[in-house]
Amino acid sequence: MLNKNHQYSQHASKALLSAFVITSVLVVMSVIVMIILKTWWPIVVIGVIVAGWFIFNALRKTVMLYDLTDKMNIVVANNDWLAFKKNYPNQVVANGKKE
């Protein structure tokens, strides 16, 4: 599906954006609780949240890309994207780029 003559940029899907927002809110809430209660245990919660975020990203099966050549969004297998980035680094532009 990925064409070595096209340029691609990685974009966040709605599910990924939702997970990021939820993670961010939980971290901020944990920091607030830590400040209010003057206790250390929310640091453990923050560690678990951050670890969960990395696991979530590592286990994703698909990734959303924007094909700058055809001007359209596509969804490809994460493994295919990682291999493409390694084999054709000049065809990969900055994340989020649409032009």
Residue frames relative to the residue before (quaternion, step in Angstrom):
aa qw qx qy qz dx dy dz
M 1.0000 0.0000 0.0000 0.0000 0.00 0.00 0.00
L 0.6888 0.4295 -0.2836 0.5105 3.61 1.02 -0.69
N 0.2442 -0.7806 0.5672 0.0963 3.54 -0.89 1.03
K 0.4453 -0.7236 0.4599 0.2579 3.59 -0.72 1.04
N 0.6529 0.5021 -0.3117 0.4737 3.60 1.27 -0.24
H 0.6292 0.5100 -0.3322 0.4834 3.60 1.29 -0.03
Q 0.3262 -0.7005 0.5894 0.2357 3.54 -1.30 0.34
Y 0.1226 -0.8064 0.5783 0.0177 3.55 -1.03 0.88
S 0.0924 -0.7449 0.6541 0.0936 3.52 -1.27 0.53
Q 0.4369 -0.6986 0.5051 0.2567 3.54 -1.06 0.78
H 0.0893 -0.7876 0.6094 0.0179 3.54 -1.04 0.88
A 0.4812 -0.6586 0.4979 0.2944 3.54 -1.22 0.47
S 0.3801 -0.6959 0.5618 0.2359 3.56 -0.99 0.87
K 0.6709 -0.4818 0.3579 0.4355 3.59 -1.26 0.21
A 0.6359 0.5286 -0.3335 0.4527 3.59 1.00 -0.76
L 0.6607 0.4994 -0.3069 0.4688 3.58 0.97 -0.83
L 0.6416 0.5127 -0.3200 0.4724 3.58 1.00 -0.79
S 0.6411 0.5170 -0.3207 0.4679 3.58 0.99 -0.81
A 0.6540 0.5026 -0.3129 0.4709 3.59 0.93 -0.87
F 0.6438 0.5190 -0.3219 0.4610 3.59 1.00 -0.79
V 0.6606 0.4995 -0.3132 0.4648 3.60 0.91 -0.87
I 0.6533 0.5091 -0.3151 0.4634 3.59 0.89 -0.90
T 0.6495 0.5162 -0.3091 0.4649 3.58 0.95 -0.91
S 0.6675 0.5075 -0.2999 0.4549 3.57 0.90 -0.93
V 0.6561 0.5061 -0.3114 0.4653 3.58 0.93 -0.89
L 0.6555 0.5115 -0.3164 0.4566 3.61 0.93 -0.84
V 0.6447 0.5076 -0.3262 0.4694 3.60 0.99 -0.78
V 0.6597 0.4984 -0.3104 0.4691 3.60 0.89 -0.90
M 0.6508 0.5090 -0.3198 0.4638 3.59 0.94 -0.84
S 0.6418 0.5202 -0.3245 0.4606 3.59 1.01 -0.78
V 0.6385 0.5118 -0.3259 0.4735 3.59 0.99 -0.77
I 0.6432 0.5162 -0.3204 0.4660 3.59 0.97 -0.84
V 0.6474 0.5057 -0.3142 0.4759 3.59 0.94 -0.89
M 0.6388 0.5346 -0.3238 0.4486 3.57 0.99 -0.86
I 0.6739 0.4877 -0.2896 0.4734 3.59 0.97 -0.85
I 0.6846 0.4933 -0.2910 0.4508 3.59 0.87 -0.97
L 0.7630 0.3763 -0.2004 0.4859 3.59 0.82 -0.98
K 0.2745 -0.7848 0.5047 0.2324 3.58 1.28 -0.25
T 0.4867 0.6293 -0.4385 0.4180 3.51 0.82 1.11
W 0.5090 -0.6874 0.4486 0.2593 3.56 -1.24 0.41
W 0.5608 0.6745 -0.3864 0.2851 3.62 1.06 -0.62
P 0.5847 0.5646 -0.4177 0.4060 3.69 0.98 -0.37
I 0.5305 0.6069 -0.4196 0.4173 3.61 1.21 -0.34
V 0.6183 0.5291 -0.3353 0.4747 3.59 1.09 -0.71
V 0.6353 0.5253 -0.3218 0.4656 3.57 0.99 -0.85
I 0.6444 0.5146 -0.3177 0.4679 3.59 0.96 -0.87
G 0.6386 0.5289 -0.3199 0.4584 3.60 0.98 -0.82
V 0.6574 0.4993 -0.3020 0.4767 3.56 0.98 -0.86
I 0.6447 0.5212 -0.3184 0.4596 3.59 0.97 -0.84
V 0.6744 0.4844 -0.2952 0.4727 3.59 0.88 -0.92
A 0.6381 0.5118 -0.3250 0.4746 3.60 0.96 -0.80
G 0.6404 0.5265 -0.3159 0.4615 3.58 1.00 -0.81
W 0.6240 0.5399 -0.3293 0.4591 3.57 1.05 -0.78
F 0.6793 0.4815 -0.2934 0.4697 3.58 0.90 -0.90
I 0.6358 0.5095 -0.3270 0.4788 3.59 1.02 -0.75
F 0.6253 0.5420 -0.3293 0.4547 3.58 0.96 -0.87
N 0.6889 0.4760 -0.2812 0.4688 3.59 0.89 -0.92
A 0.6645 0.5127 -0.3074 0.4485 3.57 0.99 -0.79
L 0.7333 0.4373 -0.2316 0.4663 3.58 1.07 -0.71
R 0.4244 0.7067 -0.4754 0.3073 3.60 1.24 -0.03
K 0.3621 -0.7513 0.5175 0.1914 3.56 -0.88 0.96
T 0.8011 0.1884 -0.0812 0.5623 3.59 1.07 -0.72
V 0.1609 -0.7584 0.6236 0.1005 3.52 -1.30 0.38
M 0.3566 -0.7282 0.5441 0.2159 3.57 -1.05 0.79
L 0.0757 -0.7944 0.6026 -0.0012 3.54 -0.89 1.02
Y 0.2685 -0.7028 0.6223 0.2162 3.52 -1.32 0.31
D 0.2861 -0.7433 0.5869 0.1457 3.55 -0.77 1.11
L 0.2841 -0.7982 0.5097 0.1493 3.59 -0.31 1.25
T 0.6132 0.5514 -0.3479 0.4459 3.59 1.19 -0.46
D 0.7762 0.3114 -0.1563 0.5255 3.58 0.86 -1.01
K 0.3419 -0.7735 0.4661 0.2600 3.60 1.33 -0.13
M 0.6065 0.5287 -0.3839 0.4530 3.59 0.75 1.05
N 0.4884 -0.6333 0.5173 0.3045 3.53 -1.29 0.52
I 0.0148 -0.7735 0.6335 0.0126 3.55 -1.11 0.73
V 0.2484 -0.7320 0.6114 0.1690 3.56 -1.26 0.45
V 0.0036 -0.8036 0.5933 -0.0473 3.56 -0.77 1.08
A 0.6301 -0.5145 0.4132 0.4092 3.54 -1.29 0.31
N 0.5643 -0.6303 0.4206 0.3277 3.56 -0.95 0.89
N 0.6430 0.5263 -0.3258 0.4510 3.60 0.98 -0.81
D 0.6342 0.5192 -0.3277 0.4700 3.60 1.02 -0.79
W 0.6544 0.5150 -0.3095 0.4591 3.58 0.97 -0.85
L 0.6570 0.5075 -0.3156 0.4596 3.59 0.91 -0.87
A 0.6538 0.4997 -0.3077 0.4776 3.60 1.00 -0.81
F 0.6415 0.5232 -0.3218 0.4596 3.59 0.98 -0.84
K 0.6503 0.5175 -0.3180 0.4563 3.60 0.92 -0.89
K 0.6651 0.4989 -0.3022 0.4663 3.57 1.03 -0.77
N 0.7362 0.4423 -0.2314 0.4570 3.59 0.91 -0.95
Y 0.8040 0.1621 -0.0580 0.5691 3.60 1.06 -0.73
P 0.0287 -0.8556 0.5165 0.0205 3.62 0.61 1.05
N 0.6341 0.5443 -0.3382 0.4327 3.61 1.10 -0.53
Q 0.6526 0.5056 -0.3106 0.4712 3.59 1.25 -0.29
V 0.6286 0.5025 -0.3214 0.4990 3.57 1.32 -0.02
V 0.1358 -0.7910 0.5943 0.0514 3.57 -0.74 1.10
A 0.7562 -0.3980 0.2651 0.4466 3.58 -1.30 0.08
N 0.5884 -0.5785 0.4398 0.3545 3.54 -1.13 0.73
G 0.8144 0.2717 -0.2071 0.4692 3.57 -1.01 0.85
K 0.5242 0.6515 -0.4121 0.3618 3.60 1.21 -0.21
K 0.1246 -0.8058 0.5772 0.0448 3.57 -0.95 0.93
E 0.7630 0.2672 -0.1836 0.5592 3.60 1.24 0.01
